[in-house]
Amino acid sequence: MTRVAVPVIVIIWLVIGAIAAGQRGYYDGSNDNCNSIGTTLVTIVAGPLNYVGVNAEVECPEAPEPSE
Protein backbone atom coordinates (compact mmCIF):
# COMPACT_ATOMS: atom_id res chain seq x y z
CA MET A 1 0.00 0.00 0.00
CA THR A 2 1.21 3.44 -0.76
CA ARG A 3 1.38 6.30 1.70
CA VAL A 4 -1.65 7.90 0.12
CA ALA A 5 -3.89 4.83 0.23
CA VAL A 6 -4.24 4.57 4.02
CA PRO A 7 -5.46 8.14 4.61
CA VAL A 8 -7.82 7.86 1.64
CA ILE A 9 -9.30 4.64 3.03
CA VAL A 10 -9.73 6.24 6.47
CA ILE A 11 -11.46 9.27 4.96
CA ILE A 12 -13.80 7.07 2.90
CA TRP A 13 -14.52 4.96 6.02
CA LEU A 14 -15.48 8.07 8.03
CA VAL A 15 -17.57 9.52 5.20
CA ILE A 16 -19.55 6.28 5.01
CA GLY A 17 -20.08 6.47 8.77
CA ALA A 18 -21.22 10.09 8.50
CA ILE A 19 -23.71 9.09 5.81
CA ALA A 20 -25.03 6.29 8.04
CA ALA A 21 -25.45 8.74 10.94
CA GLY A 22 -27.36 11.08 8.66
CA GLN A 23 -29.63 8.28 7.47
CA ARG A 24 -30.42 7.45 11.09
CA GLY A 25 -31.37 11.08 11.77
CA TYR A 26 -28.60 11.80 14.26
CA TYR A 27 -27.94 15.30 12.88
CA ASP A 28 -31.37 16.77 13.59
CA GLY A 29 -30.03 18.45 16.75
CA SER A 30 -33.24 18.13 18.70
CA ASN A 31 -31.64 16.11 21.48
CA ASP A 32 -28.08 17.31 22.09
CA ASN A 33 -26.92 15.43 25.17
CA CYS A 34 -24.09 13.06 26.01
CA ASN A 35 -25.95 9.98 24.78
CA SER A 36 -26.91 11.37 21.38
CA ILE A 37 -23.54 13.00 20.69
CA GLY A 38 -21.66 9.86 21.74
CA THR A 39 -23.89 7.63 19.63
CA THR A 40 -23.39 9.90 16.61
CA LEU A 41 -19.60 9.82 16.97
CA VAL A 42 -19.48 6.05 17.45
CA THR A 43 -21.69 5.58 14.39
CA ILE A 44 -19.31 7.70 12.31
CA VAL A 45 -16.27 5.76 13.53
CA ALA A 46 -18.00 2.42 12.84
CA GLY A 47 -18.23 3.45 9.18
CA PRO A 48 -19.37 0.66 6.82
CA LEU A 49 -19.99 -1.68 9.75
CA ASN A 50 -23.30 0.16 10.19
CA TYR A 51 -24.54 -1.54 7.04
CA VAL A 52 -23.77 -5.07 8.22
CA GLY A 53 -25.76 -4.88 11.43
CA VAL A 54 -23.67 -2.86 13.89
CA ASN A 55 -25.90 -0.49 15.84
CA ALA A 56 -23.54 1.28 18.21
CA GLU A 57 -25.14 3.23 21.04
CA VAL A 58 -23.57 5.12 23.90
CA GLU A 59 -25.11 5.58 27.32
CA CYS A 60 -23.42 8.15 29.50
CA PRO A 61 -23.55 7.76 33.28
CA GLU A 62 -25.61 10.22 35.23
CA ALA A 63 -23.57 12.92 36.87
CA PRO A 64 -24.09 13.23 40.61
CA GLU A 65 -25.96 16.28 41.84
CA PRO A 66 -23.86 18.79 43.78
CA SER A 67 -24.45 18.90 47.51
CA GLU A 68 -25.93 22.00 49.08
HTML snippet that shows the backbone in 3Dmol.js (N, CA, C, O; Angstrom):
<script src="https://3Dmol.org/build/3Dmol-min.js"></script>
<div id="view" style="width:600px;height:400px;position:relative"></div>
<script>
const pdb = `
ATOM      1  N   MET A   1       0.837  -1.184   0.000  1.00  0.00           N
ATOM      2  CA  MET A   1       0.000   0.000   0.000  1.00  0.00           C
ATOM      3  C   MET A   1       0.877   1.241   0.000  1.00  0.00           C
ATOM      4  O   MET A   1       1.926   1.285   0.643  1.00  0.00           O
ATOM      5  N   THR A   2       0.441   2.208  -0.708  1.00  0.00           N
ATOM      6  CA  THR A   2       1.209   3.442  -0.757  1.00  0.00           C
ATOM      7  C   THR A   2       0.858   4.327   0.428  1.00  0.00           C
ATOM      8  O   THR A   2      -0.085   4.054   1.171  1.00  0.00           O
ATOM      9  N   ARG A   3       1.626   5.378   0.589  1.00  0.00           N
ATOM     10  CA  ARG A   3       1.380   6.300   1.703  1.00  0.00           C
ATOM     11  C   ARG A   3       0.058   7.026   1.561  1.00  0.00           C
ATOM     12  O   ARG A   3      -0.522   7.453   2.560  1.00  0.00           O
ATOM     13  N   VAL A   4      -0.419   7.172   0.359  1.00  0.00           N
ATOM     14  CA  VAL A   4      -1.652   7.902   0.117  1.00  0.00           C
ATOM     15  C   VAL A   4      -2.874   7.023   0.367  1.00  0.00           C
ATOM     16  O   VAL A   4      -3.930   7.528   0.747  1.00  0.00           O
ATOM     17  N   ALA A   5      -2.743   5.733   0.160  1.00  0.00           N
ATOM     18  CA  ALA A   5      -3.888   4.833   0.229  1.00  0.00           C
ATOM     19  C   ALA A   5      -4.502   4.770   1.630  1.00  0.00           C
ATOM     20  O   ALA A   5      -5.727   4.783   1.751  1.00  0.00           O
ATOM     21  N   VAL A   6      -3.715   4.704   2.661  1.00  0.00           N
ATOM     22  CA  VAL A   6      -4.241   4.567   4.023  1.00  0.00           C
ATOM     23  C   VAL A   6      -5.083   5.779   4.424  1.00  0.00           C
ATOM     24  O   VAL A   6      -6.205   5.595   4.896  1.00  0.00           O
ATOM     25  N   PRO A   7      -4.594   7.002   4.259  1.00  0.00           N
ATOM     26  CA  PRO A   7      -5.459   8.143   4.612  1.00  0.00           C
ATOM     27  C   PRO A   7      -6.729   8.219   3.763  1.00  0.00           C
ATOM     28  O   PRO A   7      -7.782   8.621   4.259  1.00  0.00           O
ATOM     29  N   VAL A   8      -6.636   7.840   2.500  1.00  0.00           N
ATOM     30  CA  VAL A   8      -7.819   7.861   1.640  1.00  0.00           C
ATOM     31  C   VAL A   8      -8.839   6.845   2.133  1.00  0.00           C
ATOM     32  O   VAL A   8     -10.034   7.138   2.164  1.00  0.00           O
ATOM     33  N   ILE A   9      -8.388   5.665   2.516  1.00  0.00           N
ATOM     34  CA  ILE A   9      -9.297   4.637   3.034  1.00  0.00           C
ATOM     35  C   ILE A   9      -9.944   5.106   4.331  1.00  0.00           C
ATOM     36  O   ILE A   9     -11.140   4.895   4.532  1.00  0.00           O
ATOM     37  N   VAL A  10      -9.181   5.733   5.209  1.00  0.00           N
ATOM     38  CA  VAL A  10      -9.726   6.241   6.472  1.00  0.00           C
ATOM     39  C   VAL A  10     -10.781   7.320   6.209  1.00  0.00           C
ATOM     40  O   VAL A  10     -11.834   7.330   6.846  1.00  0.00           O
ATOM     41  N   ILE A  11     -10.500   8.214   5.283  1.00  0.00           N
ATOM     42  CA  ILE A  11     -11.462   9.273   4.960  1.00  0.00           C
ATOM     43  C   ILE A  11     -12.746   8.676   4.383  1.00  0.00           C
ATOM     44  O   ILE A  11     -13.841   9.084   4.768  1.00  0.00           O
ATOM     45  N   ILE A  12     -12.624   7.724   3.475  1.00  0.00           N
ATOM     46  CA  ILE A  12     -13.800   7.074   2.897  1.00  0.00           C
ATOM     47  C   ILE A  12     -14.592   6.363   3.986  1.00  0.00           C
ATOM     48  O   ILE A  12     -15.821   6.432   4.006  1.00  0.00           O
ATOM     49  N   TRP A  13     -13.890   5.676   4.899  1.00  0.00           N
ATOM     50  CA  TRP A  13     -14.524   4.964   6.019  1.00  0.00           C
ATOM     51  C   TRP A  13     -15.371   5.934   6.849  1.00  0.00           C
ATOM     52  O   TRP A  13     -16.526   5.649   7.164  1.00  0.00           O
ATOM     53  N   LEU A  14     -14.779   7.087   7.200  1.00  0.00           N
ATOM     54  CA  LEU A  14     -15.482   8.067   8.029  1.00  0.00           C
ATOM     55  C   LEU A  14     -16.638   8.728   7.283  1.00  0.00           C
ATOM     56  O   LEU A  14     -17.669   9.030   7.884  1.00  0.00           O
ATOM     57  N   VAL A  15     -16.476   8.953   5.987  1.00  0.00           N
ATOM     58  CA  VAL A  15     -17.567   9.524   5.195  1.00  0.00           C
ATOM     59  C   VAL A  15     -18.750   8.565   5.158  1.00  0.00           C
ATOM     60  O   VAL A  15     -19.899   8.991   5.279  1.00  0.00           O
ATOM     61  N   ILE A  16     -18.479   7.278   4.991  1.00  0.00           N
ATOM     62  CA  ILE A  16     -19.554   6.280   5.007  1.00  0.00           C
ATOM     63  C   ILE A  16     -20.253   6.285   6.365  1.00  0.00           C
ATOM     64  O   ILE A  16     -21.479   6.193   6.428  1.00  0.00           O
ATOM     65  N   GLY A  17     -19.489   6.393   7.446  1.00  0.00           N
ATOM     66  CA  GLY A  17     -20.080   6.469   8.775  1.00  0.00           C
ATOM     67  C   GLY A  17     -20.915   7.718   8.956  1.00  0.00           C
ATOM     68  O   GLY A  17     -21.970   7.670   9.590  1.00  0.00           O
ATOM     69  N   ALA A  18     -20.461   8.842   8.410  1.00  0.00           N
ATOM     70  CA  ALA A  18     -21.223  10.087   8.500  1.00  0.00           C
ATOM     71  C   ALA A  18     -22.531   9.980   7.719  1.00  0.00           C
ATOM     72  O   ALA A  18     -23.560  10.504   8.144  1.00  0.00           O
ATOM     73  N   ILE A  19     -22.483   9.308   6.591  1.00  0.00           N
ATOM     74  CA  ILE A  19     -23.707   9.093   5.812  1.00  0.00           C
ATOM     75  C   ILE A  19     -24.684   8.220   6.602  1.00  0.00           C
ATOM     76  O   ILE A  19     -25.883   8.497   6.634  1.00  0.00           O
ATOM     77  N   ALA A  20     -24.168   7.169   7.236  1.00  0.00           N
ATOM     78  CA  ALA A  20     -25.032   6.290   8.042  1.00  0.00           C
ATOM     79  C   ALA A  20     -25.671   7.059   9.192  1.00  0.00           C
ATOM     80  O   ALA A  20     -26.852   6.867   9.484  1.00  0.00           O
ATOM     81  N   ALA A  21     -24.899   7.934   9.852  1.00  0.00           N
ATOM     82  CA  ALA A  21     -25.449   8.737  10.944  1.00  0.00           C
ATOM     83  C   ALA A  21     -26.539   9.673  10.429  1.00  0.00           C
ATOM     84  O   ALA A  21     -27.549   9.883  11.102  1.00  0.00           O
ATOM     85  N   GLY A  22     -26.338  10.226   9.253  1.00  0.00           N
ATOM     86  CA  GLY A  22     -27.355  11.083   8.656  1.00  0.00           C
ATOM     87  C   GLY A  22     -28.622  10.318   8.321  1.00  0.00           C
ATOM     88  O   GLY A  22     -29.728  10.821   8.521  1.00  0.00           O
ATOM     89  N   GLN A  23     -28.465   9.096   7.808  1.00  0.00           N
ATOM     90  CA  GLN A  23     -29.628   8.283   7.474  1.00  0.00           C
ATOM     91  C   GLN A  23     -30.414   7.892   8.718  1.00  0.00           C
ATOM     92  O   GLN A  23     -31.627   7.691   8.648  1.00  0.00           O
ATOM     93  N   ARG A  24     -29.748   7.785   9.835  1.00  0.00           N
ATOM     94  CA  ARG A  24     -30.424   7.445  11.088  1.00  0.00           C
ATOM     95  C   ARG A  24     -31.002   8.674  11.779  1.00  0.00           C
ATOM     96  O   ARG A  24     -31.646   8.545  12.820  1.00  0.00           O
ATOM     97  N   GLY A  25     -30.786   9.853  11.225  1.00  0.00           N
ATOM     98  CA  GLY A  25     -31.370  11.076  11.772  1.00  0.00           C
ATOM     99  C   GLY A  25     -30.627  11.637  12.969  1.00  0.00           C
ATOM    100  O   GLY A  25     -31.221  12.344  13.783  1.00  0.00           O
ATOM    101  N   TYR A  26     -29.346  11.340  13.093  1.00  0.00           N
ATOM    102  CA  TYR A  26     -28.598  11.804  14.261  1.00  0.00           C
ATOM    103  C   TYR A  26     -28.189  13.273  14.173  1.00  0.00           C
ATOM    104  O   TYR A  26     -27.708  13.826  15.162  1.00  0.00           O
ATOM    105  N   TYR A  27     -28.362  13.911  13.034  1.00  0.00           N
ATOM    106  CA  TYR A  27     -27.941  15.300  12.877  1.00  0.00           C
ATOM    107  C   TYR A  27     -29.075  16.297  13.073  1.00  0.00           C
ATOM    108  O   TYR A  27     -28.876  17.491  12.852  1.00  0.00           O
ATOM    109  N   ASP A  28     -30.246  15.850  13.478  1.00  0.00           N
ATOM    110  CA  ASP A  28     -31.370  16.771  13.593  1.00  0.00           C
ATOM    111  C   ASP A  28     -31.196  17.783  14.720  1.00  0.00           C
ATOM    112  O   ASP A  28     -31.826  18.840  14.692  1.00  0.00           O
ATOM    113  N   GLY A  29     -30.359  17.486  15.707  1.00  0.00           N
ATOM    114  CA  GLY A  29     -30.028  18.448  16.754  1.00  0.00           C
ATOM    115  C   GLY A  29     -31.104  18.676  17.786  1.00  0.00           C
ATOM    116  O   GLY A  29     -30.964  19.564  18.627  1.00  0.00           O
ATOM    117  N   SER A  30     -32.170  17.906  17.752  1.00  0.00           N
ATOM    118  CA  SER A  30     -33.244  18.135  18.704  1.00  0.00           C
ATOM    119  C   SER A  30     -32.922  17.597  20.094  1.00  0.00           C
ATOM    120  O   SER A  30     -33.571  17.982  21.067  1.00  0.00           O
ATOM    121  N   ASN A  31     -31.938  16.722  20.204  1.00  0.00           N
ATOM    122  CA  ASN A  31     -31.636  16.108  21.484  1.00  0.00           C
ATOM    123  C   ASN A  31     -30.120  16.066  21.691  1.00  0.00           C
ATOM    124  O   ASN A  31     -29.506  15.000  21.646  1.00  0.00           O
ATOM    125  N   ASP A  32     -29.530  17.235  21.918  1.00  0.00           N
ATOM    126  CA  ASP A  32     -28.080  17.308  22.094  1.00  0.00           C
ATOM    127  C   ASP A  32     -27.705  17.037  23.547  1.00  0.00           C
ATOM    128  O   ASP A  32     -27.690  17.948  24.374  1.00  0.00           O
ATOM    129  N   ASN A  33     -27.408  15.791  23.846  1.00  0.00           N
ATOM    130  CA  ASN A  33     -26.920  15.427  25.170  1.00  0.00           C
ATOM    131  C   ASN A  33     -25.785  14.426  24.990  1.00  0.00           C
ATOM    132  O   ASN A  33     -25.433  14.083  23.862  1.00  0.00           O
ATOM    133  N   CYS A  34     -25.232  13.972  26.057  1.00  0.00           N
ATOM    134  CA  CYS A  34     -24.087  13.064  26.005  1.00  0.00           C
ATOM    135  C   CYS A  34     -24.415  11.792  25.225  1.00  0.00           C
ATOM    136  O   CYS A  34     -23.606  11.337  24.417  1.00  0.00           O
ATOM    137  N   ASN A  35     -25.576  11.226  25.458  1.00  0.00           N
ATOM    138  CA  ASN A  35     -25.946   9.981  24.783  1.00  0.00           C
ATOM    139  C   ASN A  35     -26.034  10.162  23.278  1.00  0.00           C
ATOM    140  O   ASN A  35     -25.481   9.357  22.528  1.00  0.00           O
ATOM    141  N   SER A  36     -26.714  11.199  22.824  1.00  0.00           N
ATOM    142  CA  SER A  36     -26.909  11.372  21.384  1.00  0.00           C
ATOM    143  C   SER A  36     -25.614  11.765  20.686  1.00  0.00           C
ATOM    144  O   SER A  36     -25.347  11.293  19.581  1.00  0.00           O
ATOM    145  N   ILE A  37     -24.815  12.607  21.299  1.00  0.00           N
ATOM    146  CA  ILE A  37     -23.539  12.999  20.692  1.00  0.00           C
ATOM    147  C   ILE A  37     -22.590  11.807  20.640  1.00  0.00           C
ATOM    148  O   ILE A  37     -21.930  11.585  19.625  1.00  0.00           O
ATOM    149  N   GLY A  38     -22.518  11.044  21.717  1.00  0.00           N
ATOM    150  CA  GLY A  38     -21.662   9.857  21.741  1.00  0.00           C
ATOM    151  C   GLY A  38     -22.082   8.820  20.717  1.00  0.00           C
ATOM    152  O   GLY A  38     -21.237   8.234  20.041  1.00  0.00           O
ATOM    153  N   THR A  39     -23.380   8.590  20.597  1.00  0.00           N
ATOM    154  CA  THR A  39     -23.891   7.625  19.625  1.00  0.00           C
ATOM    155  C   THR A  39     -23.578   8.083  18.208  1.00  0.00           C
ATOM    156  O   THR A  39     -23.219   7.266  17.360  1.00  0.00           O
ATOM    157  N   THR A  40     -23.710   9.374  17.940  1.00  0.00           N
ATOM    158  CA  THR A  40     -23.386   9.899  16.612  1.00  0.00           C
ATOM    159  C   THR A  40     -21.915   9.676  16.282  1.00  0.00           C
ATOM    160  O   THR A  40     -21.586   9.228  15.184  1.00  0.00           O
ATOM    161  N   LEU A  41     -21.038   9.984  17.218  1.00  0.00           N
ATOM    162  CA  LEU A  41     -19.603   9.821  16.975  1.00  0.00           C
ATOM    163  C   LEU A  41     -19.214   8.357  16.789  1.00  0.00           C
ATOM    164  O   LEU A  41     -18.401   8.038  15.922  1.00  0.00           O
ATOM    165  N   VAL A  42     -19.783   7.475  17.588  1.00  0.00           N
ATOM    166  CA  VAL A  42     -19.475   6.049  17.454  1.00  0.00           C
ATOM    167  C   VAL A  42     -20.002   5.514  16.128  1.00  0.00           C
ATOM    168  O   VAL A  42     -19.365   4.660  15.511  1.00  0.00           O
ATOM    169  N   THR A  43     -21.140   5.997  15.688  1.00  0.00           N
ATOM    170  CA  THR A  43     -21.689   5.578  14.395  1.00  0.00           C
ATOM    171  C   THR A  43     -20.769   6.008  13.264  1.00  0.00           C
ATOM    172  O   THR A  43     -20.542   5.246  12.324  1.00  0.00           O
ATOM    173  N   ILE A  44     -20.238   7.220  13.347  1.00  0.00           N
ATOM    174  CA  ILE A  44     -19.313   7.700  12.312  1.00  0.00           C
ATOM    175  C   ILE A  44     -18.050   6.851  12.299  1.00  0.00           C
ATOM    176  O   ILE A  44     -17.581   6.469  11.226  1.00  0.00           O
ATOM    177  N   VAL A  45     -17.495   6.549  13.453  1.00  0.00           N
ATOM    178  CA  VAL A  45     -16.267   5.755  13.527  1.00  0.00           C
ATOM    179  C   VAL A  45     -16.505   4.323  13.051  1.00  0.00           C
ATOM    180  O   VAL A  45     -15.605   3.705  12.481  1.00  0.00           O
ATOM    181  N   ALA A  46     -17.702   3.791  13.278  1.00  0.00           N
ATOM    182  CA  ALA A  46     -18.001   2.421  12.836  1.00  0.00           C
ATOM    183  C   ALA A  46     -18.051   2.311  11.324  1.00  0.00           C
ATOM    184  O   ALA A  46     -17.883   1.220  10.780  1.00  0.00           O
ATOM    185  N   GLY A  47     -18.279   3.417  10.638  1.00  0.00           N
ATOM    186  CA  GLY A  47     -18.229   3.450   9.179  1.00  0.00           C
ATOM    187  C   GLY A  47     -19.129   2.423   8.514  1.00  0.00           C
ATOM    188  O   GLY A  47     -20.312   2.332   8.839  1.00  0.00           O
ATOM    189  N   PRO A  48     -18.571   1.637   7.571  1.00  0.00           N
ATOM    190  CA  PRO A  48     -19.365   0.663   6.818  1.00  0.00           C
ATOM    191  C   PRO A  48     -19.948  -0.454   7.674  1.00  0.00           C
ATOM    192  O   PRO A  48     -20.854  -1.157   7.227  1.00  0.00           O
ATOM    193  N   LEU A  49     -19.455  -0.631   8.878  1.00  0.00           N
ATOM    194  CA  LEU A  49     -19.987  -1.680   9.750  1.00  0.00           C
ATOM    195  C   LEU A  49     -21.454  -1.426  10.079  1.00  0.00           C
ATOM    196  O   LEU A  49     -22.182  -2.351  10.440  1.00  0.00           O
ATOM    197  N   ASN A  50     -21.888  -0.175   9.956  1.00  0.00           N
ATOM    198  CA  ASN A  50     -23.295   0.159  10.194  1.00  0.00           C
ATOM    199  C   ASN A  50     -24.214  -0.578   9.231  1.00  0.00           C
ATOM    200  O   ASN A  50     -25.371  -0.847   9.557  1.00  0.00           O
ATOM    201  N   TYR A  51     -23.710  -0.904   8.058  1.00  0.00           N
ATOM    202  CA  TYR A  51     -24.537  -1.536   7.035  1.00  0.00           C
ATOM    203  C   TYR A  51     -24.514  -3.057   7.096  1.00  0.00           C
ATOM    204  O   TYR A  51     -25.164  -3.720   6.289  1.00  0.00           O
ATOM    205  N   VAL A  52     -23.770  -3.612   8.046  1.00  0.00           N
ATOM    206  CA  VAL A  52     -23.768  -5.067   8.224  1.00  0.00           C
ATOM    207  C   VAL A  52     -24.339  -5.459   9.583  1.00  0.00           C
ATOM    208  O   VAL A  52     -24.131  -6.578  10.052  1.00  0.00           O
ATOM    209  N   GLY A  53     -25.054  -4.537  10.208  1.00  0.00           N
ATOM    210  CA  GLY A  53     -25.764  -4.878  11.430  1.00  0.00           C
ATOM    211  C   GLY A  53     -25.265  -4.243  12.710  1.00  0.00           C
ATOM    212  O   GLY A  53     -25.893  -4.416  13.755  1.00  0.00           O
ATOM    213  N   VAL A  54     -24.162  -3.515  12.672  1.00  0.00           N
ATOM    214  CA  VAL A  54     -23.673  -2.865  13.886  1.00  0.00           C
ATOM    215  C   VAL A  54     -24.569  -1.668  14.192  1.00  0.00           C
ATOM    216  O   VAL A  54     -24.794  -0.817  13.333  1.00  0.00           O
ATOM    217  N   ASN A  55     -25.073  -1.610  15.406  1.00  0.00           N
ATOM    218  CA  ASN A  55     -25.897  -0.491  15.838  1.00  0.00           C
ATOM    219  C   ASN A  55     -25.318   0.024  17.145  1.00  0.00           C
ATOM    220  O   ASN A  55     -25.827  -0.273  18.225  1.00  0.00           O
ATOM    221  N   ALA A  56     -24.256   0.794  17.033  1.00  0.00           N
ATOM    222  CA  ALA A  56     -23.544   1.276  18.210  1.00  0.00           C
ATOM    223  C   ALA A  56     -24.343   2.358  18.917  1.00  0.00           C
ATOM    224  O   ALA A  56     -24.830   3.295  18.284  1.00  0.00           O
ATOM    225  N   GLU A  57     -24.473   2.225  20.222  1.00  0.00           N
ATOM    226  CA  GLU A  57     -25.145   3.227  21.036  1.00  0.00           C
ATOM    227  C   GLU A  57     -24.310   3.488  22.277  1.00  0.00           C
ATOM    228  O   GLU A  57     -23.671   2.584  22.815  1.00  0.00           O
ATOM    229  N   VAL A  58     -24.326   4.723  22.720  1.00  0.00           N
ATOM    230  CA  VAL A  58     -23.567   5.123  23.898  1.00  0.00           C
ATOM    231  C   VAL A  58     -24.541   5.577  24.971  1.00  0.00           C
ATOM    232  O   VAL A  58     -25.466   6.342  24.697  1.00  0.00           O
ATOM    233  N   GLU A  59     -24.334   5.108  26.181  1.00  0.00           N
ATOM    234  CA  GLU A  59     -25.114   5.575  27.322  1.00  0.00           C
ATOM    235  C   GLU A  59     -24.153   6.181  28.335  1.00  0.00           C
ATOM    236  O   GLU A  59     -23.297   5.492  28.889  1.00  0.00           O
ATOM    237  N   CYS A  60     -24.306   7.451  28.563  1.00  0.00           N
ATOM    238  CA  CYS A  60     -23.425   8.149  29.504  1.00  0.00           C
ATOM    239  C   CYS A  60     -23.970   7.994  30.919  1.00  0.00           C
ATOM    240  O   CYS A  60     -25.184   7.996  31.122  1.00  0.00           O
ATOM    241  N   PRO A  61     -23.086   7.861  31.885  1.00  0.00           N
ATOM    242  CA  PRO A  61     -23.550   7.756  33.277  1.00  0.00           C
ATOM    243  C   PRO A  61     -24.114   9.097  33.747  1.00  0.00           C
ATOM    244  O   PRO A  61     -23.715  10.164  33.279  1.00  0.00           O
ATOM    245  N   GLU A  62     -25.026   9.007  34.657  1.00  0.00           N
ATOM    246  CA  GLU A  62     -25.612  10.216  35.232  1.00  0.00           C
ATOM    247  C   GLU A  62     -24.590  10.879  36.142  1.00  0.00           C
ATOM    248  O   GLU A  62     -23.936  10.219  36.950  1.00  0.00           O
ATOM    249  N   ALA A  63     -24.464  12.176  36.003  1.00  0.00           N
ATOM    250  CA  ALA A  63     -23.566  12.919  36.865  1.00  0.00           C
ATOM    251  C   ALA A  63     -24.235  13.140  38.220  1.00  0.00           C
ATOM    252  O   ALA A  63     -25.431  13.422  38.282  1.00  0.00           O
ATOM    253  N   PRO A  64     -23.477  13.014  39.293  1.00  0.00           N
ATOM    254  CA  PRO A  64     -24.087  13.228  40.614  1.00  0.00           C
ATOM    255  C   PRO A  64     -24.451  14.706  40.799  1.00  0.00           C
ATOM    256  O   PRO A  64     -23.781  15.603  40.289  1.00  0.00           O
ATOM    257  N   GLU A  65     -25.522  14.918  41.536  1.00  0.00           N
ATOM    258  CA  GLU A  65     -25.960  16.275  41.841  1.00  0.00           C
ATOM    259  C   GLU A  65     -25.021  16.878  42.886  1.00  0.00           C
ATOM    260  O   GLU A  65     -24.578  16.177  43.796  1.00  0.00           O
ATOM    261  N   PRO A  66     -24.719  18.154  42.763  1.00  0.00           N
ATOM    262  CA  PRO A  66     -23.862  18.795  43.780  1.00  0.00           C
ATOM    263  C   PRO A  66     -24.581  18.898  45.120  1.00  0.00           C
ATOM    264  O   PRO A  66     -25.796  19.091  45.169  1.00  0.00           O
ATOM    265  N   SER A  67     -23.837  18.770  46.186  1.00  0.00           N
ATOM    266  CA  SER A  67     -24.447  18.896  47.507  1.00  0.00           C
ATOM    267  C   SER A  67     -24.669  20.370  47.833  1.00  0.00           C
ATOM    268  O   SER A  67     -24.002  21.256  47.298  1.00  0.00           O
ATOM    269  N   GLU A  68     -25.609  20.599  48.710  1.00  0.00           N
ATOM    270  CA  GLU A  68     -25.933  22.001  49.076  1.00  0.00           C
ATOM    271  C   GLU A  68     -25.189  22.434  50.290  1.00  0.00           C
ATOM    272  O   GLU A  68     -25.340  23.572  50.733  1.00  0.00           O
TER     273      GLU A  68
END
`;
const viewer = $3Dmol.createViewer("view");
viewer.addModel(pdb, "pdb");
viewer.setStyle({}, {cartoon: {color: "spectrum"}});
viewer.zoomTo();
viewer.render();
</script>
